[in-house]
Amino acid sequence: MKIAVLGSGTLGVATAWWLHQDGHEVVVMDRQPGAALECSRANGGQISVSYAEPWANPKAPWRLARWLFKDDAPLWFKPSLDPKQWMWGLRFLWECQPKRFEPNVKALLRLAEYSRQVLQDMRQSVAVDYHCLEKGILSFYRDERSFDEAQEMADVMRNFGIDRRILSAEEVVALVPALKGIKHNIAGGDFHPEDESGDAYEWTTQLAAHLESSGVTFQYNTHVTRLCTEQGKVQHLEIIDAEGEYQHVAVDAVVVALGAHSAALLSPLGISCPVYPAKGYSASFEIKEASAIPDISLTDSAQKMAYTRLGNTLRMAGTAELSGYSRALNGKRCLAMVKQAQELFPNALDFDNVQFWSGLRPATPSNIPLIGRTEVRNLYLNTGHGTLGWTLGAGSGKALADLIAGRQPEAEFPFLR
């Protein structure tokens, strides 16, 4: 079949990879001038299987209420007149119920475990240098209350077969000596050695280049304006190509992997796509003193901030703003991030030349991504992965290729239809 994959981020390129393995004619389209220039560009770099937790949990509404009027809070909801934002928020509150939490954890965790294995298999067959580190992820907690809550979550994970090891403050510092300077502010931590880290941008762009050399077509600077349907199927795409010309492209199937922009394309067809942008930030620092930066990826739970070493760069990423589609940087957030990095690594980084970035994470109210077929029988979704796109990307792409081929995916997950 001729299959159009819309979006060239981690999800789109992984999907294209597995569709190409099945022998399909694949064309990838993206409005950007290259691959991985949206959420895959400068994210936190963590393959965080043991932390594949939904934002929607029984404690989340109380935290949101506490953070509502703080624009530098880890999770900030900025109310607007957009009805989609309010509908998303109401559904989010529904997903915070205890009866919804554990099924959502299980779904994310099973897909994350599967995806990590798929990523490991993929890198055996294609040479990609993306600063991969298989050193684990350490989360540390700054007060007893959050540490106790983390142990509760670790117990939930253990019930699903994930051993997040609980560490004392002394054990945290022994594992990561760079945190010695803030030991007095650490109540404890947890650690999972099988988690990984790496540069999603490097992985995705190199994988896209490999696919292009193998016959997959990539059309950049291409805006898909409409999915033209007839008799319950997408017959062709209406696009504006790189020269600004309208074109109609006939296809046998379509995969929408447009992240936070998926809903706008699907809405005219009446297809529900409860994806709303959750803007995240990152700051990239050049490392001046390599011995002071750990290889283990870190998460500061109090700030909801991840720190990952990517070669000679330290990537710091986190926070979430539910404030619409603007990618404008919030100066308070940027300043707060630099101060937090200075607290942890005061002499190890170049603080004068920081590269800030923001990306619109495609979040569903449950944090469960939308993977599978829509009511239009040749139209498929691979979107809504929120903060876990890099963690879930490889497995989501393979699972969707299986569904398109009529095979049962290996992962235990609530796929669409």
Backbone torsions as a table, in degrees:
resi	resn	phi	psi	omega
1	MET	NA	155.2	169.8
2	LYS	-93.3	115.6	-174.7
3	ILE	-119.4	127.4	175.1
4	ALA	-95.6	125.9	174.1
5	VAL	-105.1	118.5	-177.1
6	LEU	-97.1	109.9	-177.1
7	GLY	116.6	131.0	-177.6
8	SER	-119.0	32.4	171.4
9	GLY	-82.0	-167.6	-179.4
10	THR	-54.4	-43.3	-178.2
11	LEU	-68.6	-45.4	-178.3
12	GLY	-65.5	-43.2	-177.9
13	VAL	-70.2	-38.1	176.0
14	ALA	-62.4	-41.2	177.6
15	THR	-62.7	-44.4	179.0
16	ALA	-60.6	-39.1	179.2
17	TRP	-57.3	-51.1	-174.8
18	TRP	-74.4	-30.8	173.9
19	LEU	-66.8	-38.6	177.1
20	HIS	-64.3	-38.2	177.7
21	GLN	-61.7	-30.0	178.2
22	ASP	-82.0	0.0	175.4
23	GLY	89.4	11.1	179.0
24	HIS	-77.6	155.9	169.1
25	GLU	-83.0	115.4	-172.0
26	VAL	-116.0	132.3	172.0
27	VAL	-124.8	126.6	179.8
28	VAL	-104.7	129.2	-178.7
29	MET	-119.8	140.0	179.9
30	ASP	-151.1	140.8	179.5
31	ARG	-74.3	-16.9	179.8
32	GLN	-81.6	164.0	-179.4
33	PRO	-78.6	-1.7	179.8
34	GLY	-163.5	178.7	-178.2
35	ALA	-78.3	152.6	168.9
36	ALA	60.2	40.9	-178.6
37	LEU	-104.2	8.7	175.0
38	GLU	-108.0	-119.4	-175.5
39	CYS	-66.5	-21.2	-179.6
40	SER	-81.4	-4.4	-171.1
41	ARG	-70.5	-47.6	-173.2
42	ALA	-149.2	50.6	-179.3
43	ASN	-82.1	-174.0	-172.5
44	GLY	-71.4	-15.2	173.0
45	GLY	82.0	4.5	-176.6
46	GLN	-91.2	132.0	166.4
47	ILE	-95.3	85.3	-163.8
48	SER	-102.0	69.7	-179.0
49	VAL	-61.4	-45.7	-175.1
50	SER	-73.6	-7.5	177.1
51	TYR	-118.3	26.6	178.0
52	ALA	-77.8	73.5	-175.8
53	GLU	-113.7	140.7	175.6
54	PRO	-73.4	144.6	171.7
55	TRP	-61.3	-36.5	-177.4
56	ALA	-73.5	105.8	178.8
57	ASN	-147.1	165.8	-173.7
58	PRO	-58.5	-24.0	-179.0
59	LYS	-89.2	-14.5	-172.9
60	ALA	-60.7	-42.2	-178.6
61	PRO	-59.8	-36.3	-179.4
62	TRP	-70.4	-37.4	177.3
63	ARG	-66.6	-42.2	178.9
64	LEU	-61.1	-40.6	179.1
65	ALA	-62.3	-36.9	-179.3
66	ARG	-71.0	-31.1	-174.9
67	TRP	-96.9	-3.0	-166.4
68	LEU	-53.0	-41.6	-174.3
69	PHE	-105.3	19.1	177.5
70	LYS	-111.7	105.4	-175.3
71	ASP	-76.0	-0.2	172.2
72	ASP	-110.8	15.1	179.1
73	ALA	-69.8	154.7	179.2
74	PRO	-57.2	-37.9	176.6
75	LEU	-129.5	117.3	-172.2
76	TRP	-124.0	122.7	175.5
77	PHE	-102.5	114.0	179.1
78	LYS	-103.0	102.5	-176.0
79	PRO	-59.9	141.0	177.6
80	SER	-138.5	-177.9	177.7
81	LEU	-89.8	6.9	-179.4
82	ASP	-74.5	112.9	-179.6
83	PRO	-61.9	-27.7	178.8
84	LYS	-65.1	-35.5	178.3
85	GLN	-64.5	-44.5	-178.4
86	TRP	-68.8	-38.9	177.4
87	MET	-63.9	-42.3	177.2
88	TRP	-60.2	-43.9	-178.8
89	GLY	-62.8	-39.7	178.5
90	LEU	-66.0	-39.9	177.8
91	ARG	-68.1	-34.6	176.1
92	PHE	-60.2	-46.2	179.2
93	LEU	-61.3	-37.5	176.4
94	TRP	-60.9	-41.3	-178.0
95	GLU	-72.4	-13.2	178.5
96	CYS	-77.0	-6.6	179.2
97	GLN	-62.7	142.9	179.3
98	PRO	-54.6	-35.1	-177.7
99	LYS	-69.4	-19.7	178.8
100	ARG	-92.1	-23.8	-169.3
101	PHE	-64.6	-55.8	-174.5
102	GLU	-65.1	-40.6	174.6
103	PRO	-59.2	-35.9	178.4
104	ASN	-69.8	-40.0	175.8
105	VAL	-59.3	-47.0	-178.1
106	LYS	-60.2	-44.7	-179.0
107	ALA	-61.6	-46.6	180.0
108	LEU	-63.7	-43.3	-175.6
109	LEU	-65.7	-44.1	-179.6
110	ARG	-64.5	-40.7	178.0
111	LEU	-68.7	-37.1	179.8
112	ALA	-65.4	-43.8	177.7
113	GLU	-60.3	-46.3	179.7
114	TYR	-61.9	-43.3	-176.5
115	SER	-65.6	-39.5	177.9
116	ARG	-60.8	-40.8	178.9
117	GLN	-66.7	-39.0	178.0
118	VAL	-64.2	-42.1	177.7
119	LEU	-61.2	-42.7	178.5
120	GLN	-62.8	-39.2	177.7
121	ASP	-66.9	-40.1	-178.6
122	MET	-63.2	-40.9	-176.8
123	ARG	-74.7	-6.5	170.9
124	GLN	-79.6	-21.3	-175.3
125	SER	-108.6	-9.2	178.4
126	VAL	-140.2	132.7	-176.8
127	ALA	-83.6	110.6	178.3
128	VAL	-133.4	125.0	176.8
129	ASP	-97.4	102.3	-177.4
130	TYR	-128.1	28.2	176.9
131	HIS	59.7	41.5	-179.3
132	CYS	-68.2	130.0	174.0
133	LEU	-126.9	127.0	178.0
134	GLU	-105.3	60.2	-173.9
135	LYS	-111.0	-4.1	-179.1
136	GLY	92.7	176.3	177.4
137	ILE	-129.4	132.1	177.6
138	LEU	-111.8	126.5	170.0
139	SER	-105.4	134.7	176.2
140	PHE	-121.4	151.7	-171.4
141	TYR	-124.1	139.5	-170.6
142	ARG	-98.4	-5.5	177.3
143	ASP	-146.3	160.3	-174.3
144	GLU	-64.7	-35.8	-178.0
145	ARG	-62.4	-50.0	179.9
146	SER	-67.2	-32.2	177.0
147	PHE	-65.6	-42.3	177.7
148	ASP	-63.7	-41.2	178.1
149	GLU	-64.4	-36.2	178.6
150	ALA	-65.1	-37.5	177.6
151	GLN	-66.2	-34.5	175.3
152	GLU	-62.6	-42.9	179.5
153	MET	-68.3	-35.8	176.8
154	ALA	-62.5	-35.9	176.4
155	ASP	-64.2	-40.8	176.5
156	VAL	-60.5	-45.0	-179.9
157	MET	-63.6	-38.9	178.7
158	ARG	-62.7	-33.6	177.1
159	ASN	-62.3	-24.1	178.0
160	PHE	-102.1	11.9	173.8
161	GLY	91.4	11.1	179.4
162	ILE	-106.9	119.8	-177.3
163	ASP	-96.8	90.9	172.0
164	ARG	-83.9	111.0	-173.5
165	ARG	-76.2	127.9	177.5
166	ILE	-82.7	130.6	-176.9
167	LEU	-122.4	143.6	170.6
168	SER	-75.3	170.3	177.6
169	ALA	-59.2	-39.4	179.3
170	GLU	-63.5	-40.8	-179.7
171	GLU	-70.4	-33.2	176.4
172	VAL	-61.6	-47.5	-178.0
173	VAL	-69.4	-33.6	177.3
174	ALA	-65.2	-36.6	179.6
175	LEU	-75.4	-38.2	-179.7
176	VAL	-129.5	87.3	-178.0
177	PRO	-58.1	-22.6	179.7
178	ALA	-61.7	-18.4	180.0
179	LEU	-90.0	5.5	-177.9
180	LYS	-57.2	-35.3	-176.4
181	GLY	-67.2	-19.2	178.8
182	ILE	-117.5	21.6	-177.8
183	LYS	-55.3	-35.4	-178.6
184	HIS	-66.3	-15.5	178.6
185	ASN	-104.6	11.5	-178.5
186	ILE	-112.2	123.5	176.7
187	ALA	-87.3	-26.5	-179.2
188	GLY	165.0	-170.0	-178.7
189	GLY	-161.9	177.9	168.9
190	ASP	-141.7	155.5	-168.6
191	PHE	-145.3	136.8	173.8
192	HIS	-127.6	112.9	-171.7
193	PRO	-72.6	-15.8	-176.1
194	GLU	-87.3	-8.7	176.2
195	ASP	-69.5	159.4	-175.2
196	GLU	-129.4	175.6	172.5
197	SER	-149.1	161.7	179.9
198	GLY	171.9	168.5	-175.2
199	ASP	-86.9	107.7	-178.7
200	ALA	-61.9	-35.3	-179.5
201	TYR	-64.9	-47.2	-179.6
202	GLU	-63.8	-43.1	178.9
203	TRP	-59.4	-48.8	-173.3
204	THR	-69.4	-43.5	-178.0
205	THR	-68.4	-39.2	178.5
206	GLN	-69.8	-36.9	177.0
207	LEU	-66.3	-38.9	177.3
208	ALA	-63.0	-41.7	178.4
209	ALA	-62.8	-39.8	178.3
210	HIS	-63.7	-43.5	179.2
211	LEU	-63.8	-41.5	-179.3
212	GLU	-62.4	-38.9	178.4
213	SER	-71.5	-15.9	-179.7
214	SER	-97.8	2.4	174.5
215	GLY	113.1	-3.5	175.8
216	VAL	-77.5	135.6	-178.8
217	THR	-91.3	131.3	174.7
218	PHE	-116.0	121.2	177.5
219	GLN	-111.7	100.9	178.9
220	TYR	-90.8	171.5	-176.8
221	ASN	52.7	34.9	-176.8
222	THR	-120.2	122.4	-177.7
223	HIS	-105.3	118.4	177.3
224	VAL	-84.5	113.9	-174.2
225	THR	-94.5	-25.2	-175.3
226	ARG	-161.4	143.2	170.3
227	LEU	-99.8	113.9	-174.4
228	CYS	-94.3	115.4	-174.1
229	THR	-110.1	154.7	175.4
230	GLU	-157.3	132.3	179.9
231	GLN	54.7	41.7	174.7
232	GLY	76.4	14.6	179.9
233	LYS	-136.7	152.4	169.3
234	VAL	-77.3	119.6	180.0
235	GLN	-91.8	-38.3	177.9
236	HIS	-158.3	166.3	177.1
237	LEU	-104.6	140.1	168.3
238	GLU	-97.7	122.6	-176.9
239	ILE	-130.7	158.8	165.6
240	ILE	-109.7	116.2	-172.5
241	ASP	-81.4	-176.9	-174.4
242	ALA	-63.9	-21.6	178.3
243	GLU	-92.1	2.2	179.4
244	GLY	85.6	10.3	-178.8
245	GLU	-94.1	141.1	171.8
246	TYR	-74.5	137.3	177.9
247	GLN	-138.3	154.0	169.9
248	HIS	-111.8	127.3	-177.1
249	VAL	-118.0	115.0	178.8
250	ALA	-73.8	138.5	-178.6
251	VAL	-141.5	159.4	173.5
252	ASP	-96.3	-25.6	178.2
253	ALA	-158.1	157.8	-178.2
254	VAL	-134.4	137.4	172.5
255	VAL	-116.0	122.1	177.2
256	VAL	-95.4	110.9	178.7
257	ALA	-129.2	53.5	-173.3
258	LEU	-98.9	15.3	177.0
259	GLY	57.6	-132.9	-176.2
260	ALA	-65.7	-14.1	-179.0
261	HIS	-96.1	5.7	-177.6
262	SER	-65.2	-43.0	-172.6
263	ALA	-60.4	-38.1	-176.7
264	ALA	-63.2	-36.2	179.9
265	LEU	-75.0	-31.7	-175.6
266	LEU	-85.7	-24.7	-174.2
267	SER	-56.3	-42.9	179.8
268	PRO	-61.0	-19.8	178.9
269	LEU	-91.0	-0.4	-178.8
270	GLY	74.1	20.5	-178.8
271	ILE	-91.8	125.4	179.0
272	SER	-71.2	128.0	177.2
273	CYS	-143.5	83.9	-174.8
274	PRO	-76.8	63.7	179.8
275	VAL	-112.1	128.7	179.1
276	TYR	-130.7	144.2	-176.2
277	PRO	-72.5	132.0	172.0
278	ALA	-115.7	99.9	-173.1
279	LYS	-69.5	124.9	175.9
280	GLY	-111.8	159.3	-177.9
281	TYR	-119.5	152.2	167.5
282	SER	-141.5	156.9	173.9
283	ALA	-133.3	130.3	-179.5
284	SER	-112.5	127.0	-176.9
285	PHE	-117.6	137.2	170.0
286	GLU	-72.9	135.7	-179.1
287	ILE	-83.9	124.3	178.6
288	LYS	-96.2	-33.3	-179.2
289	GLU	-126.6	94.2	-171.3
290	ALA	-60.7	-34.5	-175.8
291	SER	-68.1	-16.4	-178.2
292	ALA	-94.1	-1.0	-179.4
293	ILE	-111.6	121.1	-176.8
294	PRO	-72.6	152.8	171.9
295	ASP	-79.3	-24.9	177.0
296	ILE	-71.6	130.7	176.7
297	SER	-73.1	140.0	-174.9
298	LEU	-116.4	150.4	168.9
299	THR	-130.1	122.2	173.6
300	ASP	-87.8	102.8	-172.2
301	SER	-62.5	-37.2	-177.0
302	ALA	-62.8	-36.5	-178.1
303	GLN	-97.2	-4.6	-174.8
304	LYS	53.2	49.1	-173.0
305	MET	-127.4	131.1	179.1
306	ALA	-104.7	146.6	177.6
307	TYR	-128.0	121.4	-176.4
308	THR	-134.7	132.1	176.9
309	ARG	-83.9	125.8	178.4
310	LEU	-125.6	86.6	-175.7
311	GLY	66.2	-121.9	-179.7
312	ASN	-96.0	20.9	179.8
313	THR	-124.0	140.4	168.8
314	LEU	-103.7	120.3	177.6
315	ARG	-98.6	125.7	177.7
316	MET	-115.4	126.2	-174.4
317	ALA	-149.4	149.7	177.2
318	GLY	162.8	-159.5	-177.3
319	THR	63.7	164.0	178.2
320	ALA	-151.8	130.2	175.4
321	GLU	-116.1	121.8	171.5
322	LEU	-94.9	79.7	-170.0
323	SER	-135.7	22.2	179.1
324	GLY	99.0	-160.2	-170.7
325	TYR	-99.4	4.8	178.8
326	SER	-73.7	138.9	175.3
327	ARG	-103.5	13.2	179.6
328	ALA	-60.0	138.4	-179.7
329	LEU	-78.0	139.5	174.4
330	ASN	-92.1	116.2	-175.7
331	GLY	-59.8	-35.9	178.8
332	LYS	-62.7	-41.8	179.2
333	ARG	-64.1	-44.0	-178.7
334	CYS	-62.1	-45.0	179.1
335	LEU	-63.2	-41.2	179.5
336	ALA	-63.7	-37.4	179.8
337	MET	-64.7	-43.6	178.9
338	VAL	-62.0	-42.6	179.3
339	LYS	-62.8	-39.3	179.1
340	GLN	-66.3	-40.7	178.1
341	ALA	-66.5	-37.5	177.9
342	GLN	-65.2	-34.4	178.1
343	GLU	-64.5	-40.3	-176.7
344	LEU	-81.8	-41.4	-172.7
345	PHE	-131.2	66.6	-168.8
346	PRO	-61.8	-29.7	-174.7
347	ASN	-119.6	9.2	-170.3
348	ALA	-103.5	-10.7	-171.7
349	LEU	-126.0	157.3	174.5
350	ASP	-87.0	99.8	-176.7
351	PHE	-85.3	-3.0	-178.7
352	ASP	-90.9	-13.8	-175.9
353	ASN	-133.6	65.4	-177.2
354	VAL	-88.3	136.8	175.5
355	GLN	-102.5	107.6	178.6
356	PHE	-89.9	155.1	-178.6
357	TRP	-155.6	152.1	170.6
358	SER	-136.4	149.6	179.0
359	GLY	-141.7	151.0	-177.7
360	LEU	-95.8	97.7	179.0
361	ARG	-70.2	134.4	-179.2
362	PRO	-85.2	100.5	-172.6
363	ALA	-104.8	134.0	168.4
364	THR	-94.5	159.1	179.7
365	PRO	-59.3	-32.8	-179.0
366	SER	-90.7	-10.9	-170.5
367	ASN	70.9	5.6	175.3
368	ILE	-87.7	120.3	-177.8
369	PRO	-68.4	162.1	-179.8
370	LEU	-100.2	107.1	-176.0
371	ILE	-130.7	118.7	177.3
372	GLY	140.2	-165.3	-174.3
373	ARG	-89.5	144.8	174.5
374	THR	-91.1	-175.7	175.5
375	GLU	-69.9	-17.1	169.4
376	VAL	-84.5	116.5	-158.9
377	ARG	-69.4	-15.5	175.5
378	ASN	-114.4	22.0	-179.4
379	LEU	-117.5	123.7	-173.7
380	TYR	-122.1	153.4	177.9
381	LEU	-116.3	144.9	169.6
382	ASN	-146.7	78.7	-171.1
383	THR	-153.7	171.6	175.7
384	GLY	85.3	27.1	-174.9
385	HIS	-84.7	-3.7	175.5
386	GLY	57.2	-130.4	-179.3
387	THR	-79.7	-2.8	-171.3
388	LEU	-110.0	19.8	-178.8
389	GLY	-59.4	-41.3	179.8
390	TRP	-70.9	-37.1	179.0
391	THR	-68.4	-39.4	-172.2
392	LEU	-100.3	-4.2	-167.6
393	GLY	-62.4	-52.2	-174.7
394	ALA	-62.4	-44.9	-179.0
395	GLY	-69.3	-36.0	177.7
396	SER	-62.9	-40.9	178.7
397	GLY	-63.6	-43.2	179.7
398	LYS	-68.7	-41.6	-179.9
399	ALA	-61.9	-40.7	-179.9
400	LEU	-68.1	-38.6	175.8
401	ALA	-60.8	-38.1	176.2
402	ASP	-63.0	-44.9	-179.6
403	LEU	-62.2	-40.9	179.6
404	ILE	-64.8	-34.1	179.8
405	ALA	-82.0	-5.0	-178.0
406	GLY	83.6	14.2	178.1
407	ARG	-95.5	153.2	175.2
408	GLN	-80.2	120.0	178.0
409	PRO	-61.4	151.2	-178.9
410	GLU	-73.3	-30.5	-176.4
411	ALA	-74.3	142.2	173.4
412	GLU	-85.6	107.5	-171.0
413	PHE	-159.7	147.4	179.8
414	PRO	-80.3	74.4	179.6
415	PHE	-66.7	151.1	178.5
416	LEU	-64.6	136.5	175.5
417	ARG	48.3	NA	NA
